[in-house]
Amino acid sequence: MKLVVVDVGNTSTAVGKWSGGRVTCVAHCDDGFAGASAKVSALASAGACAMAYLSVVPKADAAWRRLARTLGLPFVPITHELFSQVAPPLLGLRLDYPRPETIGADRLADAAAAVDRYGAPVVVCDFGTAFTAAAVTTDRVWRGGVIAPGFPLMRDYLYERTAKLPRMKLGGKCPRIGRSTEEAMRFGAYVGYRGMVREIVGTLAANFSTDFRLVATGGFAKWVLKDSGMPFTIDTTLTLHGAGLLASRSAEVLKCAKTR
């Protein structure tokens, strides 16, 4: 079974092919719907059964739904309903959350993929435009999570809310101390951001008295965690894998696969 998997984020869109439990042909597109849809169209021509779709940008959904229809692919959005239908029998993973409909599709996919690949207990962190963390305890129950500003938001807020500070470039090494405005900002953002992450995962471990496995994904994970000493496993295809995993077990996709 082959699926096209699409992850629409605030900063970029990731697309790939999900087949045999693996994600391949991954592309990260920063040029909006036009660039990402071209990649999806190319992948769809290779015999995909459906489009597994997750998004944190609701205004983008209609265009992607239309594209799936144009390509003749069933459109399978990752939602809490799909998660609750598929994850318990597939992974033994359940939600313990007052309003599951408010959970972001990316967070559900991250949790499903993390449990599938690494087991439980696990804390999975997504280093994107926002920083998110979700905790799954030993009994494979999704207990809740954390949402905090991601590194791009920290950087942009400093630039937008001050008169003289420049827009800091992303990436690069952290200086020992700031000896220019740019270096001072880089030191504060880099070290402060890592300190936030360290405090969050440490507090989760203390709150649940659990030695969680730490898994990270997202565009800024490698840069933030390099030489941090925090024992994260970085998995760059985690979200797409979760989308494919959940969608591949949906009734619509299974029905489509049987007719091919």
N, C-alpha and C positions, 0 to 999 in steps of 0.2 A: 504494500500500500504506500502510495506516494502522496504527500500533501505539500502545498505551498504554505509556508508559515510567514505571517506578517506581524510585526510589532511596531506600532506607530507611537513614537514618543514625542515629547515636547521639543527636543533638539534635533533628532534624526529618526529615520525609519529603518529598521532592520528586516531583511527578508532572507529566506533560505528555503531549502528543500528538506522535508522530513521523510525518511524512509528507513524501514528496518530498525527503528529505534534510534536513529542517528540523524543529526542535522549537518548538512553539507551545503556547499555553494552559497555561503553567507555573504551578504553585501550590506554595508551600512551607507545609507543614502541621506545626504544633508541637503539635497536640492528639492525637497518637497515631494508631492504626489507624482509629478511627472517622471522624475528619475526612478523612484521606487516602483512605480507601476510598470515601467519598461522592463525592469528586472523580473518582476512577477510574471509578466506576459511571456518572457523567455523561459522561465522555469515551468510555467503551466503547459507549454508546448511539449514537455517531456513526459506527458501522461499522468498528470496529477489527478487525484480523485476529488479533491476539495481544497478550499482555502481556509486554513485555520487563522483566525484573526483576533488580535487583541490590540487595544488602544487606550491611551489616556487622553486622547484629543477627540471628544465626541463630534465636533464639527467635521472631522475627516471621515466619519463612518459611512455617510451616504455615497461618497465617491468610490470608496472601496467596495461597497455592496454592489454598485453598478458595474464596476470592473469585473467582479466575480461572475455576475450574470452574463456579461458580454463574453467572457471566456468559457462559459458553460460549466462553471465550478459551483457546487454547493458552498454557501457562505456559512461558516461555523464560527460565530463569535464566542470567545471565552468569557463566560459569565459565572456567577456564583451558582446558578441553577445547574449548568453543565458540570461544574466542579462537584456539586453535591450528588449528582447522578453517577459520575464516573469515578471520582477519587476514592470513595469508601470501598467499593468492591475491588478496584484495581490496585490501590496502594494502602488500603486500611486507613486513609487519611480523612479526618473529619474536621468540620469547622465548629468552633465554640466562640461565637461572636454575636452580639445582640442584633446587629443589622447587617447581615452578610451581603446584601445588595450594594452596600457602600464600599466594599473592598475593591480596590483596583484590580483589573484583569491581569496586569503584569505581576502583582503580588501573589495572586492565586497560581499563576503559571510558575513563578519562581519557587513557591513552596512545593508544588507537585513535582517539579523537576529535581529539586534538592532531595526530597525524600526518596524518589526513584533512584537517584544516582548515589546518594550518600547515607541514606537511612535517617533514623531519628534517635536521639534529639538533635535538632539542627536549628541554627539561626542563619537565615539567608538575608544578605544585605545587597541592595541594588544601588550602585553608585552612578546615578544619572543626574538629570537636571535637579531632581529632588533626591534625597537620601531616604531609602526605606529599609526597614528591617522587619522580619517576621519570625516568630518563635514557634517551633513545633516540638512538643514535649515527647518524652519517651513512649507514651501511649499513642503517638501519632495523631495528636489533636492540635490543630492550628489555634493557638491561644490568643493571638492578637499581634500587634506590631508597633512600629515606630515610624513616624514621618518627620523629617527635618530638612532644612535647606540643603540642597546639594552645592557642590563647589561652584558651579556657574552662577547660582543665585547669590552666593556670598560675594563673589567678585563683582557681579553687575550691580548689586545694591550699593556697594562702596562707591562705585563710579557714578551711579545715578543720584545718590543722595548727598554727595559732597561737591564742593565747587572746584577743588583743585586736584583731586586724586585722579590718576589716569585709569583707563581700562586695562587691567593686568592681563598679560598673556597667559594662557593655560599651558601646563606642561613645564618642563625644565627642572633644574635642580633647586633645592632649597638652600639658601645661603646660611652660614653659621650665625649671622646677625645681619640685620638690614643696614646697608651703608649707602642707600639711596631710597627714594620714595618707592620705587618699583620693588626693590629687595625687601624693604620693610613690609610692604603689603604681601609679598610672596611668603615671607616667613610667617606672618600672622595668619594668613589663610591656610597655608599648608600644615603648619604645626597645630594650629587651632582646630582645623578640620579633623586631623587624625586624632587629636585629643577628644573631640566629640564622639568619634566612632569608638574609641577605646572605652570611654565612659559608658556609652550606650550598651555595648555588648557585655561589659563587666557588670552593669546593673541588672541586665536581664539574667545573667548567670546567678547573681546573688538572689534576685527576686524569686526564681524558680528552684534554687538550690540544685542547679543542673550544670554539668560540664558539657555545654553544647558544642557540637561540631560547627565551625564557622565557614560559611560558603559565601563568596562574593561574586557579583556580576555587574555589568554596566560599564559604560565607556571610560569612567575615571577610576575604576577599581585598581588597575595595575599601577597607575601613577601614584595614587594616594597610599597604597599599601606597601610599595617597594621599600624594603629595609625598615619596615615599621616594627618588626618583632611580633606582630599579631599573627597567630597561626591560621590565617585564612587560606582556603583553597579557592583559587580564582577560576571561574568557569564562564567563559565568554559567550557560550551558546545556551546558557541555562534557560533563559526566558523563552527562546524559540523552541527548545526541547520540551518545555512544559506545555506550550501551546499545542505542539504536535501530539504529545502524549495524551492530553485530554481530548482533543478533537478526534483522534484516531479511534477512540472508543465510543464516540457518539453514535446514536442510532442512525442519523442521517448519513454519516460517512460509511458505516458498515453496510447499509442498504445500497448505497451507490457502488461500493466495491464489489458486491455480489453480482451486480448487473453488468460488470465489465469483463 
